[in-house]
Amino acid sequence: MQKREATRYMVHFVYVGVISLLCFNLCRAEKETSTKREELQRQRLAILDEVFQMLTKAYERGEIGPFSEVRDAHLSVLNARLELAKSNDDKAKIVSEMISVAEKYAETITFEAKHSATATSADVLRAKALVLEYQILRERLSE
């Protein structure tokens, strides 16, 4: 009887060991995947930031047309930073930056719609909707 119990405990111990080993390997693999993903995200952020800098300079020199290209590039950088952010505070700061960029664009496009033929009423409404989209995101983060 004692041998059976000892064998049963031994088998149970082996099962627990195997399960622990599997969990350890899964956690390690997940960490390696996470590290690889973060590295890829950092590379993407660096490229997007370079594109944003290039478009900003080109816009300032008058080499590219609509300001929306610069805005889109800036928001792409901020979205990439948001994906890398760890804490909700960091995410909230980035979303606040996104709101500022969207508001600046809304002001610019509203001015252009009133004073030139380069923007339409639909452009103004899309710009306002973008501001609201990021304000909603900020509210979700604070929940």
N, C-alpha and C positions, 0 to 999 in steps of 0.2 A: 504494500500500500504506500509506503513512504517513497519507494522508488518511482511509482507512478506520479505521485505528487511532485517529486523532484524533477521528473521528466517534463511534466506539465509546466512547471515553473520555468524550466530551462527553455522549452519551446516558446512560452510566452515572452521570455526575456529576449530570445532571438528575434521574434516578430517585432517587438518594440525597437530593438536595435536596427533592424532592416527598415522599419518605417521612419525612424529618426534619420537614418542615413539618406533615405530617399528625400525626406523633407529638406535636409541640409543641402543636398545637391540641387533640388528645385530652387531653393532660396538663392543659392550661389549663382545658378543659371539666370534667375530673374534679375539679380544684381548686375551681372555682366551685361545682360540685355539692356537694362536701364542705363548703365554707364555708356554703352554704345549709342543708345538713343540720344542721350544728353550730348555726346560728342557730335553726333550728326546735327542736332539742333543748334549747337554752338557754331558749327561750320555754316549752316544755313543763315544764322543771324549775321555772321561776318559778311557773307556775300550780299545779303539784303541791305545791310548798312552801307556797304560800298556802292551799291546801286543807288541808294538814297542820296549819298553824298554826290555822286556823279550827276544825277538828275537835278539836284538843287543847284549845283554850279552851272549846269547847262541852262536851267531856267533863268538864273540871275543874269547870264550872258545873252539871253534872248534866243537861245538856240532851239528850244523846244516850246511847243505851244501851250496847251492848257495846264493850269496849275494842278489840275486833278491828278496828273501823272506823279507830281511830287508828293501830293497828299497820299496817294495810294502806296507809294514807296515808303513813306514815313509810317503809315499804318501797318504795312507789312513788317517793318522793323519792330514796331511795338507789339504786334501779334506774336512775333517770334520771341521777343523778350517775355511776353506773358506766358508762353508755353514753358519757358525755363524757370519762371518764378516759383519759389518754394512756399513762401508764406502768403497768407491772405493780405497782409499789410503791403507786401511788395506788389501783389496783383492789383490791389486797390490803387496804389500810386501809378502803376502803368496805365490802368483804365482811366484814371484822371488825366494823364497825358493824352490818351486817345480822345477823350472828350474835348480837351483844349484844341487839339489838331482839327477835330471835326467842327468845332465852333468857329475857329479861324477860317476854315474853308467855307462854312456857311456864310460868314460875313463877307468874304471875298466874292463868292458867287452871287450873293444878294446885290452887292454893289455893281458887279458886272451886268447883272440882269437889268438894273435900273439905268445904268449909264452907257451901256454899249450893247451890241447885238451878239456878244460872245457867249451869253448864258440865257437860258430860257426859264420860264416859271417852273417847269418840271425839274430842271437842275436845282433850283432853290428848294423845292420840296424834297428831292432826294437828299440834299445836304442836311436839311432839318431832320429827316428820318434817320440819317446816320448819327447825328448828335443823340437822338432819342435811343437808338440802338445801344450806344455805349453807356448812356445813363441807366438804361435797364440792366446792362451787364454789371454796372457798379452796385445797383440795388441787389442783384442776385448774390454778389459777393458778400454783401453786408448781412445777409440772412443767416 
